[in-house]
Amino acid sequence: MGHVAREKQKLLNRIKRMRGQLEAIERAVEADADCTRVLQQATACRGALDGFIAEVIEDHIRDAMVDPDADAQDPRRLAAEELVAILHAYLT
């Protein structure tokens, strides 16, 4: 996961936000909060996790599958960028 090291702080910040969201869900459940509120918080947390997953996969695609010196029109680079776009559409 060497490529993740370059994005380490950004990823750690995402994880900290997710931890905060999970703690908010826990507090809401403990307080017998309305189901709508709990579900909204859970959905936000799921979205944050999906964003985290997308970021790690995107970094891996760009690091392991694309030659950084390749021409912008290189078919492999274009395919990798298309895959990243599909990933973002699906997960974020």
N, C-alpha and C positions, 0 to 999 in steps of 0.2 A: 504494500500500500504506500510505496514511496511517493507516488504522485499526490497522494492525499496530504502529505506533509506541507506542500506549498499552500494548501487551502485549510490547514489545520485550525487556525483561529476562527475562521468563518464557520467551519463545521462545529467546533466546540461551542460557539455562540448559539448555533441552531439547537444543539443538544440542551444547552442551559434553558433556552426558551421552552423547549418541549418539556423539560423537567418542571418548569414553572406551570405549564399548562396541565400536566398530570397532577400536580399538587392542588391546583384549583379544582380539578374534577374530584379529587379525594375530599377536599373541604366541602364541596357542594353535596356530595353523597352523604358525608357525615352530618351535614346540616339539614338533611332531608329536603334539599332544594327541589324545585319543580323539575320534572323530567325534561321539559323543553330546554331549560338552562343547562342541565347536565349534557344533553345531546348536542347542544351548540358547542359546548366546550370540548366534548369528545371529537366532534367533527373538525374543529380547529386543530386539535392535537393530531388527528389523523392526517390532515393536510400538511402540517409541519413535518411529520414523519415522511410523507410522500415526497415533499420537497427535499428533505435530507437525502433520501434514497436516490432521487433523480440527480442530485448534485454529485454524489459519489459515483454513480454509474456514468454520468457525463464526463467527469474527470478521468475515469478509467478509459472510456472510449477514446477521448482525445489523447491520452498519454500512451495507451497500449496499441491503438489501432491506426493512428494517424502519424505520419512522418511530419514533424514540425517544419521541415524544410520543403515539403511538397508544395507544388504549385496549387493555387486556389482552385484550379479547375481539374485537379487530379481526381479521377473517378473514385478512388478510395476515400479521399478527403470529402468529396461531395456525398458519398454514401454514408460516411460517418456523421456528417452534419445533418443529413436527412434523418438518420437514426436518433440523433440528439433531439431534433425537432419533434419526432414522433413520441419520444420518451416524455418530453415536456408536456405535450398535448394530453398524454395519457395520465401522467402522475401529478401534474400541477394545475 
